[in-house]
């Protein structure tokens, strides 16, 4: 079902709400929604529905949906799963735009629940559904609370520029209460939960157009429709609204039975990382970041560089921030001469030398006017891109004056200004946040906020190129290819293999070995045995005179280990003087991704690799492939490290682009592909695929 903007608009901003199964006891869960709508100032019509009550909270109560005076824009369904579908059908027949189903016992409860959820969706017909198993939604921009969350007991809910869409109901209340305590305001909070109909991407798409929303934060368990999520994220990016994602399930390996090292190295969580990078989403690594990042991004300030001034009156706290920033790659340079002169002129008897950062001028909280001037001097300086103000214990005596002093400097600059509240002073942090100054109680949170601002100000340029001319592959079998077939596939797209011969037995192997040098590599050929080394199916540096005997021994070893005989053997040249890399393709529900990293038998142990999504309908550019290689921690090994000959990085980049072309052209027909090792030879000598794995989807 395609989401209707009108239906979602009416869901988020209804003029009338029916509460089905409302209780006259407002302390019960089923009594809360009516109480909260009244408490927080909903200005529209409220229709409680309960056949056992005449009035609820002073409102006329209706016995059923059919007796309502009009079709409500939204219905909050508080009935159990065994009855909800019946009333949903009645609401749809009345012309209700959307229903919110709170009951559990649906898809999350197994096969019977999945069938029940299917019945619920069928009952909805053309009406949109939020949930089931949801806590509902809260629209603070318009004071509309369509939820039973106990967090709504709060007397003060702050409107603001942050929208939250969560696939977990409990998280909505958690963030709402945490935000209220910290002085952080929200525009909308939506729990999608089971997503029988409306999903996370539907709301991202809608919120991209919402004038009250400046940042969209997501609590994500999975993505139901990847193409729809990509499109919604792209729309948010075009609207200039940062997308912050906290994705749970980081411990999922996604590689329980990986057919290749690539599958094990990629994993489910790294695929999400690659997707988020492609769509420009900023990933929150810790749950606390799901508030800290949006709070900073909602200021809509740009961080052009990584030079940060730390203004402090307490040296220890300033050092904590400086250390955290330094670990993350930020700089804290000393003031330039002109800025130092301005700071010295602010107070008689002050420091004669300002040659370090944190900049301790004993200003913060003591004399707000001096704080204003000192902060203004740092913000005017061309030496700094942002300022972190340390708010010390002295601010406890006059928090309003300190908060006002910092706030007053904001209109004169577009640079980010953050505050680290050093003492435990939640009220001071809340006051600063309300004044538009992102305030944090941990130095690491300042770093996370600045990282998010920098990422949003410098999004990765993700471009694609045409996948190139069509390559013929219809002669290859489906399923798992043997090594020779896999390398034949790669060669068709431009990745050259080592010199080798496929042979049937020991005698043929001995005859061919002499054409490849004094020593050769021997391998079994098999479509079923992927990790050949583990079953004795690989021998390196075998003298030509010993090839026949070694092949016979290899056949015995493989039979003993697997119970099967090899299909044949490969006799390969020995390659020396190159750097061993791994180049692979991994495909899962999120799409296809390329992986490049340090390879060989220790690829998973070293785990130095970089992942990129293959753009739908295109291939990676050379610039993107080059960036992948340079991101490797072991990049210096390819770049003349300690006198090593420079590797043929241009040829490596060509191979990465070729793999992306192959992935794009073959699409879902290519399930996985890998070269390990890919020998990157000295500059000008190219690359060689020394091994190959490929699995092709069965032809239909």
DOGU-697999 format. One line per 3 residues: their letters; for each residue x, y, z of C-alpha. Coordinates in steps of 0.5 Angstrom, whole numbers, padded with zeros to 4 digits, always signed. Example, Ala and Ser with C-alpha at 12.3 -4.5 7.8 and 13.67 -1.06 7.14 Angstrom:
BEGIN
as	+0025/-0009/+0016 ~ +0027/-0002/+0014;
REM end
This chain:
BEGIN
xxx	+0000/+0000/+0000 ~ +0003/+0007/-0002 ~ +0003/+0012/+0004;
xxx	-0002/+0018/+0003 ~ +0001/+0024/+0005 ~ -0006/+0026/+0007;
xxx	-0008/+0020/+0011 ~ -0001/+0021/+0015 ~ -0003/+0029/+0016;
xxx	-0009/+0027/+0019 ~ -0006/+0022/+0023 ~ -0001/+0027/+0026;
xxx	-0006/+0033/+0026 ~ -0013/+0030/+0027 ~ -0019/+0035/+0028;
xxx	-0023/+0029/+0032 ~ -0020/+0023/+0035 ~ -0024/+0017/+0037;
xxx	-0022/+0013/+0043 ~ -0024/+0006/+0042 ~ -0025/+0002/+0049;
xxx	-0024/+0008/+0053 ~ -0024/+0007/+0061 ~ -0028/+0011/+0065;
xxx	-0022/+0010/+0070 ~ -0017/+0015/+0068 ~ -0012/+0012/+0072;
xxx	-0012/+0005/+0068 ~ -0008/+0004/+0061 ~ -0014/+0005/+0057;
xxx	-0017/+0011/+0061 ~ -0010/+0015/+0060 ~ -0011/+0017/+0053;
xxx	-0017/+0021/+0054 ~ -0014/+0024/+0060 ~ -0008/+0026/+0056;
xxx	-0011/+0029/+0051 ~ -0015/+0033/+0055 ~ -0009/+0035/+0060;
xxx	-0004/+0037/+0054 ~ -0010/+0041/+0051 ~ -0012/+0038/+0045;
xxx	-0017/+0043/+0041 ~ -0021/+0038/+0037 ~ -0027/+0033/+0038;
xxx	-0026/+0027/+0043 ~ -0030/+0021/+0042 ~ -0030/+0016/+0048;
xxx	-0033/+0009/+0045 ~ -0035/+0004/+0051 ~ -0042/+0001/+0051;
xxx	-0041/+0000/+0059 ~ -0041/+0008/+0060 ~ -0045/+0014/+0059;
xxx	-0040/+0019/+0060 ~ -0032/+0019/+0061 ~ -0028/+0025/+0063;
xxx	-0034/+0029/+0062 ~ -0035/+0027/+0055 ~ -0041/+0024/+0052;
xxx	-0039/+0016/+0051 ~ -0041/+0012/+0045 ~ -0043/+0005/+0045;
xxx	-0040/+0003/+0038 ~ -0037/+0006/+0032 ~ -0043/+0006/+0028;
xxx	-0046/+0011/+0033 ~ -0041/+0016/+0033 ~ -0043/+0023/+0030;
xxx	-0038/+0023/+0025 ~ -0032/+0019/+0022 ~ -0026/+0021/+0026;
xxx	-0020/+0023/+0023 ~ -0016/+0018/+0028 ~ -0018/+0012/+0032;
xxx	-0014/+0010/+0038 ~ -0016/+0002/+0039 ~ -0015/+0000/+0046;
xxx	-0018/-0007/+0045 ~ -0015/-0014/+0045 ~ -0012/-0017/+0039;
xxx	-0018/-0022/+0039 ~ -0023/-0016/+0038 ~ -0019/-0010/+0035;
xxx	-0020/-0013/+0027 ~ -0027/-0012/+0028 ~ -0027/-0005/+0030;
xxx	-0022/-0003/+0025 ~ -0027/-0006/+0020 ~ -0032/-0001/+0022;
xxx	-0028/+0005/+0023 ~ -0025/+0003/+0015 ~ -0033/+0003/+0013;
xxx	-0034/+0010/+0017 ~ -0029/+0013/+0013 ~ -0024/+0014/+0018;
xxx	-0017/+0016/+0016 ~ -0012/+0012/+0020 ~ -0013/+0008/+0026;
xxx	-0007/+0007/+0032 ~ -0008/-0001/+0035 ~ -0004/-0001/+0041;
xxx	-0005/-0009/+0043 ~ +0000/-0014/+0043 ~ -0001/-0021/+0041;
xxx	+0001/-0020/+0033 ~ +0007/-0022/+0029 ~ +0011/-0021/+0035;
xxx	+0008/-0027/+0038 ~ +0009/-0033/+0033 ~ +0005/-0036/+0027;
xxx	-0002/-0035/+0030 ~ +0000/-0028/+0031 ~ +0002/-0027/+0024;
xxx	-0004/-0029/+0022 ~ -0008/-0025/+0026 ~ -0004/-0019/+0024;
xxx	-0006/-0021/+0017 ~ -0013/-0021/+0019 ~ -0012/-0014/+0022;
xxx	-0009/-0011/+0015 ~ -0015/-0014/+0011 ~ -0020/-0011/+0016;
xxx	-0017/-0004/+0015 ~ -0018/-0004/+0008 ~ -0016/+0003/+0005;
xxx	-0015/+0006/+0012 ~ -0008/+0007/+0014 ~ -0006/+0003/+0021;
xxx	+0000/+0005/+0026 ~ +0002/-0001/+0029 ~ +0000/-0006/+0032;
xxx	+0004/-0007/+0039 ~ +0005/+0001/+0039 ~ +0005/+0006/+0044;
xxx	+0002/+0011/+0039 ~ +0005/+0018/+0038 ~ +0005/+0025/+0041;
xxx	+0005/+0031/+0037 ~ +0008/+0036/+0041 ~ +0008/+0042/+0036;
xxx	+0000/+0042/+0036 ~ -0001/+0039/+0043 ~ -0004/+0032/+0041;
xxx	-0002/+0026/+0045 ~ -0005/+0020/+0042 ~ -0002/+0015/+0047;
xxx	-0002/+0011/+0053 ~ +0005/+0012/+0055 ~ +0006/+0014/+0062;
xxx	+0011/+0019/+0060 ~ +0005/+0024/+0059 ~ +0004/+0025/+0066;
xxx	+0009/+0030/+0066 ~ +0006/+0037/+0066 ~ +0011/+0040/+0062;
xxx	+0013/+0037/+0055 ~ +0017/+0042/+0051 ~ +0016/+0043/+0043;
xxx	+0022/+0043/+0039 ~ +0025/+0041/+0033 ~ +0027/+0034/+0034;
xxx	+0022/+0028/+0031 ~ +0023/+0021/+0033 ~ +0021/+0015/+0030;
xxx	+0022/+0009/+0034 ~ +0020/+0001/+0032 ~ +0020/+0000/+0040;
xxx	+0014/+0003/+0043 ~ +0018/+0004/+0050 ~ +0023/+0008/+0047;
xxx	+0018/+0014/+0046 ~ +0017/+0015/+0053 ~ +0024/+0014/+0055;
xxx	+0026/+0019/+0050 ~ +0020/+0024/+0052 ~ +0022/+0024/+0059;
xxx	+0029/+0024/+0058 ~ +0028/+0030/+0053 ~ +0024/+0034/+0058;
xxx	+0029/+0033/+0064 ~ +0034/+0036/+0060 ~ +0031/+0042/+0056;
xxx	+0031/+0038/+0050 ~ +0024/+0039/+0046 ~ +0021/+0035/+0040;
xxx	+0016/+0036/+0034 ~ +0013/+0029/+0034 ~ +0015/+0022/+0037;
xxx	+0012/+0016/+0033 ~ +0012/+0009/+0035 ~ +0011/+0004/+0029;
xxx	+0013/-0002/+0032 ~ +0010/-0008/+0028 ~ +0009/-0004/+0022;
xxx	+0003/-0008/+0019 ~ +0002/-0002/+0015 ~ +0006/+0005/+0016;
xxx	+0013/+0004/+0017 ~ +0019/+0008/+0019 ~ +0020/+0010/+0012;
xxx	+0013/+0013/+0011 ~ +0014/+0018/+0017 ~ +0021/+0020/+0015;
xxx	+0018/+0022/+0008 ~ +0013/+0026/+0011 ~ +0017/+0029/+0016;
xxx	+0022/+0031/+0011 ~ +0016/+0036/+0009 ~ +0014/+0038/+0016;
xxx	+0016/+0045/+0018 ~ +0016/+0044/+0025 ~ +0022/+0039/+0025;
xxx	+0029/+0040/+0024 ~ +0032/+0033/+0025 ~ +0029/+0026/+0025;
xxx	+0032/+0021/+0030 ~ +0030/+0014/+0028 ~ +0031/+0008/+0033;
xxx	+0031/+0002/+0028 ~ +0031/-0005/+0029 ~ +0031/-0007/+0022;
xxx	+0029/-0004/+0015 ~ +0022/-0007/+0012 ~ +0023/-0004/+0005;
xxx	+0030/-0002/+0003 ~ +0028/+0002/-0003 ~ +0023/+0006/+0000;
xxx	+0028/+0008/+0006 ~ +0033/+0010/+0001 ~ +0028/+0015/-0002;
xxx	+0025/+0018/+0004 ~ +0033/+0019/+0007 ~ +0034/+0022/+0000;
xxx	+0028/+0027/+0001 ~ +0030/+0029/+0008 ~ +0037/+0030/+0005;
xxx	+0035/+0035/+0000 ~ +0030/+0038/+0005 ~ +0037/+0039/+0009;
xxx	+0034/+0035/+0015 ~ +0039/+0031/+0018 ~ +0038/+0023/+0019;
xxx	+0040/+0020/+0026 ~ +0040/+0013/+0027 ~ +0041/+0009/+0033;
xxx	+0041/+0001/+0030 ~ +0040/-0004/+0035 ~ +0042/-0011/+0034;
xxx	+0050/-0010/+0033 ~ +0052/-0016/+0035 ~ +0048/-0020/+0029;
xxx	+0054/-0023/+0025 ~ +0050/-0024/+0019 ~ +0055/-0030/+0017;
xxx	+0053/-0036/+0021 ~ +0054/-0040/+0015 ~ +0058/-0036/+0011;
xxx	+0061/-0039/+0004 ~ +0067/-0034/+0004 ~ +0071/-0029/+0008;
xxx	+0067/-0023/+0005 ~ +0061/-0026/+0008 ~ +0064/-0026/+0015;
xxx	+0067/-0020/+0015 ~ +0061/-0016/+0012 ~ +0056/-0018/+0017;
xxx	+0049/-0015/+0018 ~ +0051/-0009/+0022 ~ +0057/-0007/+0017;
xxx	+0052/-0007/+0012 ~ +0047/-0002/+0015 ~ +0053/+0002/+0016;
xxx	+0055/+0002/+0009 ~ +0047/+0004/+0007 ~ +0047/+0009/+0012;
xxx	+0053/+0012/+0009 ~ +0050/+0012/+0002 ~ +0044/+0015/+0004;
xxx	+0048/+0021/+0009 ~ +0045/+0018/+0015 ~ +0049/+0019/+0022;
xxx	+0049/+0013/+0026 ~ +0049/+0014/+0034 ~ +0053/+0009/+0037;
xxx	+0050/+0009/+0044 ~ +0043/+0010/+0046 ~ +0045/+0017/+0049;
xxx	+0047/+0019/+0043 ~ +0040/+0019/+0040 ~ +0039/+0025/+0044;
xxx	+0046/+0029/+0044 ~ +0047/+0028/+0036 ~ +0040/+0031/+0035;
xxx	+0040/+0037/+0040 ~ +0047/+0039/+0037 ~ +0044/+0038/+0030;
xxx	+0037/+0042/+0031 ~ +0041/+0048/+0032 ~ +0042/+0048/+0024;
xxx	+0050/+0051/+0025 ~ +0055/+0048/+0020 ~ +0062/+0046/+0023;
xxx	+0067/+0048/+0017 ~ +0073/+0045/+0020 ~ +0076/+0041/+0026;
xxx	+0079/+0047/+0030 ~ +0076/+0048/+0037 ~ +0077/+0053/+0042;
xxx	+0075/+0051/+0049 ~ +0074/+0057/+0054 ~ +0074/+0055/+0061;
xxx	+0075/+0057/+0068 ~ +0077/+0050/+0071 ~ +0083/+0047/+0068;
xxx	+0081/+0040/+0069 ~ +0074/+0040/+0066 ~ +0077/+0043/+0060;
xxx	+0083/+0038/+0059 ~ +0078/+0033/+0059 ~ +0074/+0036/+0053;
xxx	+0081/+0037/+0050 ~ +0083/+0030/+0051 ~ +0076/+0027/+0048;
xxx	+0077/+0032/+0042 ~ +0084/+0030/+0041 ~ +0082/+0022/+0041;
xxx	+0077/+0024/+0035 ~ +0081/+0028/+0031 ~ +0079/+0035/+0033;
xxx	+0085/+0040/+0034 ~ +0085/+0045/+0040 ~ +0090/+0050/+0037;
xxx	+0093/+0056/+0042 ~ +0090/+0063/+0040 ~ +0093/+0067/+0035;
xxx	+0096/+0073/+0037 ~ +0090/+0078/+0035 ~ +0085/+0073/+0039;
xxx	+0090/+0073/+0045 ~ +0091/+0080/+0045 ~ +0083/+0081/+0045;
xxx	+0083/+0076/+0051 ~ +0088/+0079/+0055 ~ +0085/+0086/+0054;
xxx	+0078/+0084/+0058 ~ +0081/+0084/+0065 ~ +0086/+0087/+0068;
xxx	+0092/+0083/+0072 ~ +0090/+0077/+0067 ~ +0094/+0072/+0064;
xxx	+0100/+0076/+0060 ~ +0101/+0069/+0056 ~ +0095/+0066/+0052;
xxx	+0099/+0060/+0049 ~ +0095/+0054/+0050 ~ +0088/+0051/+0049;
xxx	+0084/+0050/+0053 ~ +0084/+0057/+0054 ~ +0083/+0059/+0062;
xxx	+0082/+0066/+0063 ~ +0078/+0065/+0069 ~ +0071/+0068/+0066;
xxx	+0066/+0063/+0066 ~ +0060/+0064/+0071 ~ +0064/+0070/+0075;
xxx	+0063/+0076/+0071 ~ +0058/+0075/+0065 ~ +0060/+0081/+0061;
xxx	+0067/+0078/+0061 ~ +0064/+0071/+0059 ~ +0060/+0075/+0053;
xxx	+0066/+0079/+0051 ~ +0071/+0073/+0051 ~ +0066/+0068/+0048;
xxx	+0065/+0073/+0042 ~ +0073/+0074/+0041 ~ +0074/+0066/+0040;
xxx	+0068/+0066/+0035 ~ +0070/+0072/+0031 ~ +0077/+0069/+0031;
xxx	+0079/+0065/+0024 ~ +0083/+0060/+0028 ~ +0077/+0057/+0031;
xxx	+0071/+0053/+0028 ~ +0067/+0052/+0034 ~ +0067/+0053/+0041;
xxx	+0066/+0049/+0047 ~ +0064/+0053/+0054 ~ +0066/+0050/+0060;
xxx	+0060/+0052/+0065 ~ +0064/+0051/+0072 ~ +0061/+0051/+0079;
xxx	+0061/+0058/+0080 ~ +0055/+0058/+0075 ~ +0050/+0055/+0080;
xxx	+0050/+0061/+0083 ~ +0047/+0065/+0077 ~ +0045/+0060/+0072;
xxx	+0041/+0065/+0068 ~ +0046/+0070/+0067 ~ +0051/+0065/+0065;
xxx	+0046/+0062/+0060 ~ +0044/+0069/+0058 ~ +0051/+0071/+0056;
xxx	+0052/+0065/+0052 ~ +0046/+0065/+0048 ~ +0047/+0073/+0047;
xxx	+0053/+0071/+0043 ~ +0049/+0066/+0038 ~ +0046/+0071/+0033;
xxx	+0053/+0074/+0031 ~ +0056/+0067/+0029 ~ +0054/+0061/+0025;
xxx	+0059/+0057/+0029 ~ +0057/+0052/+0033 ~ +0057/+0053/+0041;
xxx	+0057/+0048/+0046 ~ +0057/+0047/+0053 ~ +0060/+0042/+0058;
xxx	+0057/+0043/+0065 ~ +0062/+0040/+0069 ~ +0059/+0040/+0076;
xxx	+0053/+0035/+0077 ~ +0047/+0041/+0075 ~ +0042/+0038/+0071;
xxx	+0038/+0045/+0072 ~ +0044/+0049/+0069 ~ +0044/+0044/+0063;
xxx	+0037/+0044/+0062 ~ +0037/+0052/+0062 ~ +0042/+0052/+0057;
xxx	+0039/+0047/+0052 ~ +0032/+0051/+0053 ~ +0036/+0057/+0051;
xxx	+0039/+0054/+0044 ~ +0046/+0052/+0047 ~ +0047/+0044/+0047;
xxx	+0049/+0043/+0054 ~ +0052/+0036/+0056 ~ +0054/+0033/+0062;
xxx	+0060/+0029/+0059 ~ +0066/+0031/+0055 ~ +0065/+0025/+0051;
xxx	+0058/+0028/+0049 ~ +0061/+0034/+0046 ~ +0066/+0030/+0042;
xxx	+0060/+0026/+0039 ~ +0056/+0032/+0038 ~ +0061/+0036/+0034;
xxx	+0063/+0029/+0030 ~ +0055/+0029/+0028 ~ +0056/+0037/+0026;
xxx	+0062/+0036/+0022 ~ +0059/+0029/+0019 ~ +0052/+0033/+0017;
xxx	+0056/+0039/+0014 ~ +0061/+0035/+0010 ~ +0057/+0029/+0007;
xxx	+0060/+0024/+0003 ~ +0059/+0025/-0004 ~ +0056/+0019/-0007;
xxx	+0056/+0018/-0014 ~ +0055/+0013/-0019 ~ +0057/+0011/-0026;
xxx	+0054/+0007/-0032 ~ +0056/-0001/-0031 ~ +0059/-0001/-0038;
xxx	+0058/-0006/-0043 ~ +0054/-0012/-0042 ~ +0058/-0018/-0041;
xxx	+0056/-0025/-0043 ~ +0055/-0030/-0037 ~ +0050/-0034/-0040;
xxx	+0055/-0040/-0041 ~ +0056/-0041/-0033 ~ +0053/-0046/-0029;
xxx	+0048/-0044/-0023 ~ +0050/-0045/-0016 ~ +0057/-0045/-0013;
xxx	+0062/-0044/-0018 ~ +0069/-0048/-0018 ~ +0075/-0044/-0017;
xxx	+0077/-0044/-0025 ~ +0070/-0042/-0027 ~ +0069/-0036/-0022;
xxx	+0076/-0033/-0024 ~ +0073/-0034/-0031 ~ +0067/-0030/-0029;
xxx	+0072/-0024/-0026 ~ +0076/-0024/-0032 ~ +0070/-0023/-0037;
xxx	+0069/-0016/-0033 ~ +0077/-0014/-0033 ~ +0080/-0018/-0027;
xxx	+0086/-0022/-0029 ~ +0088/-0028/-0026 ~ +0094/-0032/-0025;
xxx	+0097/-0036/-0030 ~ +0094/-0043/-0029 ~ +0092/-0050/-0032;
xxx	+0086/-0054/-0030 ~ +0087/-0061/-0030 ~ +0084/-0068/-0029;
xxx	+0089/-0072/-0025 ~ +0096/-0073/-0023 ~ +0099/-0074/-0029;
xxx	+0096/-0068/-0033 ~ +0098/-0064/-0027 ~ +0106/-0066/-0027;
xxx	+0106/-0065/-0035 ~ +0103/-0057/-0034 ~ +0107/-0056/-0028;
xxx	+0114/-0055/-0032 ~ +0110/-0049/-0036 ~ +0109/-0045/-0030;
xxx	+0116/-0045/-0027 ~ +0120/-0049/-0022 ~ +0115/-0049/-0016;
xxx	+0108/-0049/-0017 ~ +0101/-0048/-0013 ~ +0096/-0054/-0013;
xxx	+0089/-0054/-0011 ~ +0083/-0058/-0012 ~ +0077/-0056/-0016;
xxx	+0070/-0057/-0013 ~ +0064/-0053/-0013 ~ +0062/-0055/-0006;
xxx	+0068/-0054/-0002 ~ +0069/-0047/-0001 ~ +0075/-0047/+0004;
xxx	+0080/-0051/+0001 ~ +0086/-0050/+0006 ~ +0082/-0053/+0011;
xxx	+0081/-0060/+0008 ~ +0088/-0061/+0005 ~ +0086/-0058/-0002;
xxx	+0092/-0053/-0003 ~ +0099/-0054/-0003 ~ +0104/-0048/-0004;
xxx	+0111/-0048/-0007 ~ +0111/-0055/-0009 ~ +0117/-0057/-0014;
xxx	+0115/-0059/-0021 ~ +0118/-0066/-0020 ~ +0114/-0067/-0014;
xxx	+0107/-0065/-0017 ~ +0104/-0072/-0019 ~ +0106/-0075/-0012;
xxx	+0103/-0069/-0008 ~ +0096/-0069/-0012 ~ +0095/-0076/-0011;
xxx	+0097/-0075/-0003 ~ +0092/-0069/-0004 ~ +0086/-0073/-0007;
xxx	+0087/-0078/-0001 ~ +0087/-0072/+0004 ~ +0081/-0069/+0001;
xxx	+0077/-0076/+0001 ~ +0079/-0077/+0008 ~ +0076/-0070/+0010;
xxx	+0070/-0070/+0006 ~ +0068/-0076/+0004 ~ +0068/-0074/-0004;
xxx	+0074/-0074/-0009 ~ +0076/-0067/-0012 ~ +0073/-0065/-0019;
xxx	+0080/-0064/-0022 ~ +0086/-0060/-0020 ~ +0089/-0053/-0021;
xxx	+0096/-0052/-0023 ~ +0098/-0045/-0022 ~ +0104/-0040/-0022;
xxx	+0107/-0038/-0016 ~ +0106/-0030/-0015 ~ +0111/-0027/-0011;
xxx	+0113/-0019/-0009 ~ +0106/-0017/-0008 ~ +0101/-0015/-0003;
xxx	+0095/-0020/-0001 ~ +0088/-0017/-0001 ~ +0081/-0019/-0001;
xxx	+0076/-0016/-0006 ~ +0069/-0019/-0005 ~ +0062/-0018/-0006;
xxx	+0056/-0019/-0001 ~ +0049/-0019/-0002 ~ +0043/-0019/+0003;
xxx	+0036/-0016/+0004 ~ +0040/-0009/+0004 ~ +0043/-0009/-0002;
xxx	+0050/-0011/-0005 ~ +0056/-0008/-0002 ~ +0063/-0009/-0004;
xxx	+0069/-0010/+0001 ~ +0076/-0009/+0000 ~ +0081/-0011/+0006;
xxx	+0088/-0014/+0007 ~ +0087/-0021/+0005 ~ +0090/-0028/+0006;
xxx	+0088/-0034/+0010 ~ +0088/-0029/+0016 ~ +0083/-0024/+0013;
xxx	+0078/-0025/+0018 ~ +0083/-0025/+0024 ~ +0086/-0018/+0022;
xxx	+0079/-0015/+0020 ~ +0082/-0009/+0016 ~ +0077/-0008/+0011;
xxx	+0072/-0003/+0008 ~ +0065/-0003/+0006 ~ +0061/+0001/+0001;
xxx	+0054/-0001/-0002 ~ +0054/-0002/-0010 ~ +0049/+0004/-0012;
xxx	+0043/+0001/-0015 ~ +0043/+0001/-0023 ~ +0051/+0003/-0023;
xxx	+0058/+0002/-0021 ~ +0063/+0005/-0016 ~ +0067/+0011/-0019;
xxx	+0074/+0011/-0019 ~ +0075/+0016/-0014 ~ +0070/+0012/-0009;
xxx	+0074/+0006/-0010 ~ +0081/+0010/-0009 ~ +0078/+0013/-0002;
xxx	+0076/+0005/+0000 ~ +0083/+0003/-0001 ~ +0086/+0009/+0003;
xxx	+0081/+0008/+0009 ~ +0085/+0002/+0010 ~ +0089/+0002/+0017;
xxx	+0094/-0002/+0013 ~ +0094/+0003/+0007 ~ +0101/+0005/+0008;
xxx	+0103/-0002/+0006 ~ +0101/-0001/-0001 ~ +0104/+0006/-0001;
xxx	+0112/+0005/+0000 ~ +0112/+0004/+0007 ~ +0119/+0003/+0010;
xxx	+0122/+0003/+0003 ~ +0117/-0002/+0000 ~ +0116/-0002/-0007;
xxx	+0110/+0002/-0009 ~ +0104/-0002/-0010 ~ +0100/-0002/-0017;
xxx	+0094/+0002/-0013 ~ +0091/+0004/-0020 ~ +0090/-0003/-0022;
xxx	+0087/-0005/-0015 ~ +0082/+0001/-0016 ~ +0081/-0002/-0023;
xxx	+0079/-0009/-0020 ~ +0074/-0005/-0015 ~ +0071/-0002/-0020;
xxx	+0070/-0008/-0025 ~ +0067/-0012/-0019 ~ +0062/-0006/-0018;
xxx	+0060/-0007/-0025 ~ +0060/-0014/-0025 ~ +0055/-0013/-0018;
xxx	+0051/-0008/-0022 ~ +0050/-0012/-0028 ~ +0049/-0019/-0025;
xxx	+0044/-0016/-0020 ~ +0041/-0021/-0015 ~ +0043/-0027/-0020;
xxx	+0050/-0026/-0017 ~ +0049/-0028/-0009 ~ +0057/-0027/-0007;
xxx	+0064/-0027/-0010 ~ +0071/-0026/-0007 ~ +0078/-0026/-0009;
xxx	+0082/-0028/-0004 ~ +0088/-0027/-0004 ~ +0088/-0021/-0010;
xxx	+0096/-0020/-0011 ~ +0097/-0013/-0012 ~ +0104/-0013/-0015;
xxx	+0109/-0007/-0016 ~ +0107/-0001/-0019 ~ +0106/-0002/-0027;
xxx	+0105/-0010/-0026 ~ +0098/-0010/-0025 ~ +0094/-0015/-0020;
xxx	+0092/-0022/-0020 ~ +0087/-0026/-0018 ~ +0090/-0032/-0014;
xxx	+0083/-0035/-0012 ~ +0076/-0034/-0013 ~ +0069/-0036/-0010;
xxx	+0062/-0034/-0014 ~ +0055/-0037/-0012 ~ +0050/-0035/-0018;
xxx	+0043/-0036/-0017 ~ +0039/-0041/-0020 ~ +0036/-0040/-0027;
x	+0029/-0040/-0027;
REM end
